[in-house]
């Protein structure tokens, strides 16, 4: 069965602090894809990154970085030097090759960055 | 600009009434999806469609219906059979013919049953 767990319901940090959002997944498929989406207060989900199961290279994009570890079934997301504009709900999601592009989402982590 | 539009942004319904939420996309995507979001539960899939005139139930399809008569449009009807319809509804679309295609989301419709 496919499942995504985001154990952190809510995180509060002060601006310029680094913060890591955890994501743990379960799947029986050997080919799968992991995603992170950001949902700002406006409500629309914004795509951040996609990773396939055969590519464990970490990725950095500006202040954002992602750590994918198959050994622990984790796909964690770190924001460096957080800013108030980073305040949002962040979702981790999983799709398995056998189910096409269907996504299974975690419950989301609310990130509050205070100035 | 290419994107997904949902209307209305806010919708109020009396108990026992059916209501239809609109979703239109001009991204030329074949696949479209409807999700429901409740506080603390993430997004759950209601229905999805990978081609015109075809759609499949997702994880929580009871009390909902959809149609896909045009590639650009995927309206969702919340029927009176849906026991707890108050929620935030998100529509999405994606390419098919590949794997792991990211989904693009609309701005959502917040439905409140009075």
Interface residues (C-beta under 8 A of the other chain):
Chain A: X4 X6 X9 X31 X32 X33 X35 X37 X42 X43 X44 X45 X46 X47 X50 X52 X91 X95 X97 X100 X101 X102 X103 X105 X106 X107 X108
Chain B: X31 X33 X40 X41 X42 X43 X44 X45 X48 X50 X58 X88 X90 X92 X94 X95 X96 X99 X100 X101 X102 X103 X104 X105 X106 X107 X108 X110
